Amino acid sequence: GRGDWFRMRSVIAESLQEQAWALMRRIEWVNLIGNVSPMVGLFGTVFGMIKLFNAIVVAGGQPQPAQLAEGISVALVTTFWGLFIAIPALAVYGVFRNRIETLVSDAVVEAENVMSEIMRSLKPVRSGAVKSGQGPLARTSDGVKRQIETEQPKQKQPLTKPEIREIDGRPSQEFRQSPLRS
């Protein structure tokens, strides 16, 4: 019944979520690099500004342009490299994450299609109405037995008893259309 449907759906969703998490863990390092790189660049910017202000202090308030340029250079170079690493890393992470989400979404749709087919193939039967050999049974959470529909074998034609007659003086065998009787 519906309880089985929701239980199967829950188990499949849980399994797909576990697989999605496993895939996401494999690409999480790219996300980490993308998020940490700008922080490293910002650290370099702050370090460069500290060097710049230190140069002003050491020069007594009248620094030479070369002294200022060194601090500004450190700040800009570290910012550049932080962004240079972060932007592609976050782009790659986004592509991989979207691909994983698409795969999981496709798997969910396919799983629901399979579950729908399974549920359609189950038909309710009365308790005791199913004879042995008529297909596998499943018991739903509400206790109703369900039989998986299988193609029923074709009914065998009953055997017939040969009738021997003479035609033109020779014995001939013909089959009657009535079943054998013991």
Buried (B, 14 or more C-beta within 10 A) or exposed (E): BEEBBEEBBEEBBEEBEEBBEEBBEEBBEBBEBBEBBBEBBBEBBEBBBEBBEEBBEEEEEEBEEEBBEBBBEBBBBBBEBBEEBBEBBBEBBEEBBEEBEEBBEEBBEEBBEEBEEBBEEBEEBEEEEBEEEBBEEEEBEEEBBBBEEEEEEEEEEEEEEEEEEEEEEEEEEEEEEEEEEE
